[in-house]
Amino acid sequence: MRAATIGYMQATPPLVEARTIEPYVVHVRFDDGLTADVDLSYLLEYGGVFEPLRDAAYFRSLRIDDDSATIVWPNEADIAPETLYLRARQNARDSGPTASSK
């Protein structure tokens, strides 16, 4: 009988820096060193809690939530940490060494 191999999910590294660098683009840095510029304009297509983000000044009011280690806005709208990390990794690969893990 063959033993089952059980994989594990690696936790998403905590977000340690997030700042708006242009309308709807956020520069992010994670605890593992991954750094990238992430275009979050796709959030503008959603209604509900994301509707206020259409105001660029409101969008810039983002902060890092210590409990969830992701971006959050004053109305508690947020991005799943895993989604933000995956988008950052994709952008780091697409942009080459200037946006990749250091």
C-alpha positions, 0 to 999 in steps of 0.5 A: 500500500502506498502512503499518501503524500499530504501537501501543505499550503504555505501561508501568504507572507504578511504585507509590510508596505502599501502606497499608492503610486498613481491612480489605482496602482499600489506599490506593495512589499511583502515580508518575504521581500516580494515587491511589485506595483499592482494595478487595482483598477479592476476593483472599480468594476465591482459595486457595493463596498468597492464603489467608493474606490472610484473616487481617487482620493478615497482610493488613496486612503488605503492602509494595511490592516494588521490583523489581516495583513492586507490592504483595507479602506476606511469602509472596511473594503479589502482585498484577500491577502492571497489575491494581492500576493498572487497579483504582485507575484505575477507583476513581478514576473512580468516586469522583470528584476526591478519588481521582483523579490529581493 
